[in-house]
């Protein structure tokens, strides 16, 4: 077995980001000790809204460089409602990381966890298992910091869709669907757009179907964004890999999280050709920060995504095994009722979930 040591840049950030990160690192320590075959060398890096308030810098160039040199980045949450840049925009180094590190593929798994109630009464909801793949560097977010306000009369932001990024995104989507097909999923990729109205989206869809030709073993379909919002509530079990533009993906991934219990159960990854960042989909949650109530499940499942990505990228099967062990442990503690978090009507907070997962390992 290949034995590797991976450098992990750890960005706890703000609010509950720090709390769920502490829980996650404790679980990873126990996991690596049990599985063996690899090591995680972590380095905590400060950054975020509170760091900006105290220092005038949200995230230093030195720490950007450390993230770029790391094998992976594990991210908690950054942002605070009343701490903003002078132009009123949010403190969000995570968005800067996506652009500067070329993290074009925002991977948002939406999977029903055994024992966690879904938002839908239909018994088929227990089988929800899809991935929303969000382009993370352009689309409407290309206008971040570049929008124009004309006097007090008009404001304009511009969407950008490029062929180069779209081709990489769609190839990623088809490879993901193919990999999931080997695990029993249908091998289906669905592009979501508004191509009946906007030329940029017609261009987006055209490239999707061009790239589909290289994957004849898979199904390639398309959906308008409004119809997808409807069908994710009406029949989410019919979808596999959903690939879409940045803003649409931002919205749909939150809708998807709502289907499976909430943001506390929704992991994510932002992946490029050379780098990747793994973080829970939730924010810093100032309303519960410091209370110990934060659900660390999304953070733990994001760490499982990191381990799986490291294993695939570097050929270290122990990492893939660790990812499966961690995901399985999370499933067991909820399936057998060992823990019940506050959003599910229980009282088990951050530490209780982490301890239960370690025991389940």
C-alpha positions in Angstrom: 0.0 0.0 0.0 1.3 3.4 -0.9 1.8 5.5 2.2 1.5 9.3 1.7 1.4 12.4 3.8 -0.9 15.2 2.5 -0.6 18.8 3.4 -4.0 20.2 4.3 -4.6 24.0 4.7 -7.2 24.4 7.3 -9.4 27.6 7.2 -11.8 27.5 10.2 -13.0 31.1 9.5 -15.9 32.6 11.4 -18.7 31.6 13.8 -19.6 28.0 13.7 -16.9 27.4 11.0 -14.4 27.2 13.9 -16.6 24.8 15.9 -17.4 22.3 13.1 -13.8 22.4 12.0 -12.6 21.5 15.5 -15.0 18.6 15.5 -14.0 17.5 12.0 -10.2 17.5 12.8 -10.9 15.3 15.9 -12.8 12.8 13.8 -10.1 12.8 11.1 -7.4 12.1 13.7 -9.4 9.1 14.9 -10.1 8.0 11.3 -6.5 8.2 10.1 -5.3 6.2 13.1 -7.8 3.4 12.4 -7.3 3.2 8.6 -3.6 3.9 8.2 -1.7 4.2 4.9 -1.7 8.0 4.8 -1.3 11.0 7.0 -2.9 14.5 7.1 -0.5 17.3 8.0 -2.7 20.2 8.9 -1.9 23.9 9.2 -4.5 26.4 10.5 -4.7 29.7 8.6 -6.6 32.7 9.9 -9.0 34.6 7.7 -12.6 35.8 7.3 -14.8 38.6 8.4 -13.7 38.8 12.0 -10.1 38.7 10.9 -10.8 41.6 8.5 -12.4 43.5 11.4 -9.3 43.0 13.5 -6.5 43.4 10.9 -8.0 45.1 7.9 -7.2 42.0 5.8 -9.7 39.2 5.1 -7.1 36.7 3.9 -3.4 37.5 3.4 -1.4 36.8 0.3 0.9 34.6 2.4 -2.1 32.4 3.2 -3.3 32.3 -0.4 0.2 31.0 -1.3 0.0 28.3 1.4 -3.4 27.2 0.1 -2.0 27.0 -3.4 0.9 24.8 -2.2 -1.3 22.5 -0.1 -2.6 19.2 -1.4 -6.1 20.2 -0.4 -7.9 23.0 1.5 -10.4 22.2 4.3 -12.7 25.2 4.9 -15.2 26.0 7.7 -17.2 29.1 7.0 -16.5 32.8 6.5 -18.6 35.9 6.7 -20.5 38.0 9.3 -23.7 40.0 8.6 -22.6 43.4 9.9 -18.9 43.2 8.8 -18.7 44.3 5.1 -16.3 45.8 2.6 -16.7 49.6 2.1 -18.9 48.9 -1.0 -21.3 46.8 1.1 -20.4 43.4 -0.2 -19.7 40.4 1.9 -16.3 39.3 3.2 -15.9 36.1 1.2 -12.4 34.8 0.7 -13.9 31.5 -0.4 -15.0 33.2 -3.6 -11.5 34.6 -4.2 -10.1 31.1 -3.7 -12.4 29.7 -6.4 -11.3 32.3 -9.0 -7.6 32.4 -8.1 -7.2 28.7 -7.9 -9.3 27.9 -11.0 -12.0 25.9 -9.0 -14.5 25.7 -11.8 -16.5 22.7 -10.6 -18.6 23.3 -7.5 -19.7 19.8 -6.3 -22.8 19.8 -4.2 -23.9 16.2 -3.2 -27.6 16.0 -2.2 -28.1 12.6 -0.5 -30.7 11.4 1.9 -29.0 10.2 5.1 -30.7 7.2 6.7 -32.7 8.3 9.8 -32.7 12.0 8.8 -36.3 13.0 7.9 -36.6 14.5 4.3 -38.8 17.4 3.4 -41.0 15.2 1.2 -43.5 12.6 2.4 -43.1 10.4 -0.6 -41.3 7.2 0.4 -39.1 7.5 -2.7 -37.5 10.6 -1.0 -35.3 8.2 1.1 -33.5 7.4 -2.2 -32.5 10.9 -3.1 -28.9 10.7 -4.3 -27.9 13.4 -6.8 -25.1 15.9 -7.3 -25.6 19.5 -8.3 -22.5 20.6 -10.2 -22.2 24.4 -10.1 -19.8 26.3 -12.3 -17.9 28.4 -9.8 -15.8 30.9 -11.5 -17.9 32.8 -14.1 -21.6 33.0 -15.0 -23.3 35.9 -13.1 -20.6 35.8 -10.5 -18.1 37.1 -13.1 -19.6 40.5 -12.3 -18.6 40.3 -8.6 -16.9 43.7 -7.9 -17.5 44.8 -11.5 -21.1 45.8 -11.6 -22.1 49.2 -12.8 -24.5 51.7 -11.2 -25.5 54.5 -13.5 -26.3 57.4 -11.1 -29.3 56.3 -9.1 -31.2 55.2 -12.2 -29.9 51.8 -13.3 -27.6 49.0 -12.3 -26.0 46.4 -14.5 -24.2 43.1 -14.0 -23.0 40.9 -16.9 -23.0 37.2 -17.2 -20.0 35.5 -18.7 -20.0 32.0 -20.2 -16.8 30.8 -21.9 -16.3 27.8 -24.1 -13.1 26.8 -22.3 -14.6 26.7 -18.8 -17.9 25.2 -20.0 -16.0 22.3 -21.8 -14.0 21.5 -18.6 -17.2 21.7 -16.5 -19.2 19.4 -18.8 -16.4 16.9 -19.1 -16.2 16.9 -15.3 -19.9 16.3 -15.1 -19.9 13.4 -17.5 -16.9 11.8 -15.8 -18.7 12.1 -12.5 -21.8 10.6 -13.9 -19.8 7.7 -15.3 -18.1 7.1 -12.0 -21.4 7.1 -10.2 -22.8 4.7 -12.8 -20.2 2.1 -11.6 -21.8 2.5 -8.1 -25.4 1.8 -9.4 -26.5 5.2 -10.4 -28.2 5.7 -13.8 -25.4 7.5 -15.6 -27.4 10.6 -16.3 -26.2 14.2 -16.7 -28.8 17.0 -17.0 -27.8 20.6 -17.9 -29.9 23.4 -16.4 -30.2 26.7 -18.2 -32.6 29.4 -19.6 -31.6 28.9 -23.2 -35.1 29.8 -24.5 -34.4 33.4 -23.5 -30.7 34.1 -23.2 -28.1 33.6 -25.9 -25.4 32.9 -23.3 -27.4 29.9 -22.1 -28.1 28.7 -25.6 -24.3 28.7 -26.0 -24.0 26.9 -22.7 -26.4 24.1 -23.7 -24.9 23.8 -27.2 -21.5 23.0 -25.6 -23.0 20.5 -23.2 -24.5 18.4 -26.1 -21.2 18.7 -28.0 -19.2 17.3 -25.1 -21.9 14.6 -24.5 -20.8 13.0 -27.8 -17.6 11.8 -26.1 -19.6 9.8 -23.5 -22.0 7.7 -25.5 -22.5 5.3 -22.5 -24.3 8.1 -20.6 -27.6 9.8 -20.9 -27.5 13.6 -21.6 -30.6 15.7 -21.0 -31.5 19.4 -20.5 -33.9 21.3 -18.3 -34.9 24.9 -17.9 -34.1 26.4 -14.5 -37.8 27.1 -13.6 -38.8 23.6 -14.5 -35.8 22.2 -12.5 -36.9 24.2 -9.4 -40.3 22.5 -9.7 -39.0 19.0 -10.4 -36.4 19.0 -7.6 -39.4 19.3 -5.2 -41.7 17.1 -7.3 -39.3 14.2 -8.3 -35.7 14.7 -7.1 -35.1 10.9 -7.2 -35.2 11.0 -11.0 -32.0 13.0 -11.2 -28.3 12.0 -11.0 -25.8 14.8 -12.0 -27.2 18.2 -12.5 -24.8 20.7 -14.1 -25.5 24.4 -14.3 -24.3 28.0 -14.2 -22.9 29.6 -11.1 -25.9 31.6 -9.8 -28.5 28.9 -10.7 -26.3 26.3 -8.9 -26.0 28.5 -5.9 -29.8 28.6 -5.6 -30.5 25.0 -6.5 -28.0 23.6 -4.1 -29.7 25.3 -1.1 -33.1 24.0 -2.4 -31.5 20.5 -2.5 -30.1 20.8 1.0 -33.6 21.6 2.2 -34.9 18.3 0.8 -32.5 16.2 2.9 -32.7 17.9 6.3 -31.1 21.3 5.9 -27.7 22.9 5.4 -26.2 21.0 8.3 -26.3 17.9 6.1 -25.0 19.4 2.9 -21.3 19.0 2.0 -19.5 20.6 -0.9 -16.3 20.8 -2.8 -14.9 23.3 -5.3 -12.6 21.5 -7.6 -10.2 22.6 -10.4 -7.6 20.8 -12.5 -4.9 21.3 -9.8 -6.5 22.4 -6.6 -9.6 21.7 -4.5 -11.4 23.2 -1.5 -13.8 21.2 0.7 -16.4 22.9 2.9 -19.9 22.6 4.3 -22.5 24.4 2.3 -23.7 26.4 5.3 -22.4 29.8 6.5 -21.1 31.0 9.8 -24.5 31.1 11.5 -23.9 33.9 14.0 -27.2 33.2 15.7 -25.9 29.9 17.1 -22.1 30.6 17.1 -20.6 29.7 20.5 -23.6 27.7 21.7 -22.3 24.2 20.8 -25.5 23.6 18.8 -23.9 23.6 15.3 -24.4 20.4 13.3 -20.9 19.2 12.1 -22.3 16.6 9.7 -21.8 18.7 6.5 -18.2 19.4 7.6 -17.6 15.7 8.2 -19.0 14.7 4.8 -17.0 17.4 3.1 -13.9 15.9 4.7 -15.0 12.5 3.2 -15.2 14.2 -0.2 -11.6 15.5 0.4 -10.3 12.0 1.3 -12.0 10.5 -1.8 -10.5 13.2 -4.1 -7.1 12.7 -2.6 -7.3 9.0 -3.1 -8.4 9.3 -6.7 -5.9 12.0 -7.5 -2.8 10.3 -5.9 -3.7 6.7 -6.2 -3.8 6.2 -2.5 -6.6 3.6 -1.9 -6.4 4.0 1.9 -7.9 7.5 1.4 -10.8 6.2 -0.6 -11.4 3.5 2.1 -11.2 6.2 4.8 -13.8 8.3 2.9 -16.2 5.3 2.8 -15.6 4.5 6.5 -16.4 8.1 7.5 -19.5 8.4 5.3 -20.7 5.0 6.7 -20.1 6.1 10.3 -22.2 9.2 9.7 -25.0 7.2 8.2 -25.0 4.7 11.1 -25.2 7.3 13.9 -28.3 8.8 12.4 -29.9 5.6 11.1 -29.9 4.0 14.6 -31.0 7.1 16.4 -27.7 7.5 18.3 -27.8 11.3 17.7 -30.5 13.8 17.0 -29.4 17.3 16.2 -31.4 20.5 17.1 -32.7 21.0 13.6 -34.3 17.6 13.9 -35.8 18.4 17.2 -33.1 16.9 19.3 -30.4 18.2 21.7 -27.2 16.6 20.3 -24.8 19.4 19.4 -21.4 19.6 17.8 -19.4 17.6 20.3 -22.0 14.9 20.6 -22.2 14.2 16.9 -18.4 14.1 16.6 -18.1 11.7 19.6 -20.8 9.4 18.1 -19.1 9.3 14.7 -15.7 8.4 16.3 -17.4 5.6 18.2 -19.1 4.4 15.1 -15.8 4.2 13.3 
